[in-house]
Amino acid sequence: MFAHPVLIADIGGTNSRFALASKPGADPHIVGRLQTKDFNDPESAIRTVLDALKEKPKSAIICVAGPVIDRRAHLTNASWTIDGPKLAKAFDFESGLLLNDFEAQALSLPALRPEWLKQIGEAAPAIGDGPRVILGPGTGLGIGALLTIDGRHIPVSSESCHIDFGPVGKEEEAFWPHLERVNGRVTTESVMSGPGLVRLHRARLVAKGMAMPPEDGVAIVNEALANPKSEERATINAYLRIIARFAGDIAITFMATGGVTLAGGILPRIASMIDKGAFRHAFEAKEPVDELTRRISTRLLMEPDAVLYGMAAIAAEPDRYAVDYQGRAWR
């Protein structure tokens, strides 16, 4: 279905990464890491990558940070529109597939390698072929799930990054009214994304009558790492607690007895600040179903290019993945 070499791409609101899978079963070779904002459209970015290659791809599998409808997707946090058939015509691809980024992350779960993963808390054994969930904050917030039935992997995409979100406990109730609204709403993404970390820090300081210094997310993380007693570290602790409880919400939504994997661009940078006990407490506190959450494992994916390996696996053995190729593949 996917003639090799296959161009593999992960296109996000901030970064776009490209790799080439030269033959079925081969690890993808990274061929480009670009800033999305540096290009007006995906065609110009892909052309920049392909112009530098000696070996031209015959097909493509691309995941994007936005919902995919009718073989097209518009990035939620950038101006690009990715049109599969248009790309096929522009670059003479024999075939191609467009996936939501966390749909692709979910499909990549079977391809994850143990050395890429960091366990959070005690490892609970997976219960049969139970549903698996992956979620992660970056420029936005991604969520996806994976079902396995009769040896085939079935992705379940989600836009629950845009559901309304409320506080739990007195500490959150104190700063929640000060959170900046996005499109008039406080949502899971507006709180847990990279920009959400800045909103959270500002809201905490305003609630305490303090002015926020001119900090971005990187500065907040750096100060939190340098000074465990800083307000920045307190913000990171609050941020991780919120992510843990939302991960627990998603876990019980999907009955994710196969485990929860956390990914994205932010969490690996703050992995050293994760208090495993506090994280698991927030994750498990789901009475009256807390007995279920105690049996669901949580782990952190540390390899940023894992999704590229997952899409290369799809290209090599598409029949293992129950994707609607007839309705979604190009050409």
Secondary structure, DSSP 8 states (H G I E B T S, - for coil): ---SSEEEEEE-SSEEEEEEE-STT---EEEEEEEGGGSSSHHHHHHHHHHT-SS--SEEEEEESS-EETTEEE-TTSS-EEEHHHHHHHHT-SEEEEEEHHHHHHHHGGG--GGGEEEESS-----TT--EEEEEESSSEEEEEEEEETTEEEEEE--GGGSB----HHHHHHHGGGS--BTTB-BHHHHHSHHHHHHHHHHHHHHTT----S--HHHHHHHHHH-TTSHHHHHHHHHHHHHHHHHHHHHHHHT-TT-EEE-SSSGGGGGGG--HHHHHHHHH--TTSHHHHTTS-EEEE--TTHHHHHHHHHHH-GGGB---HHHHSB-
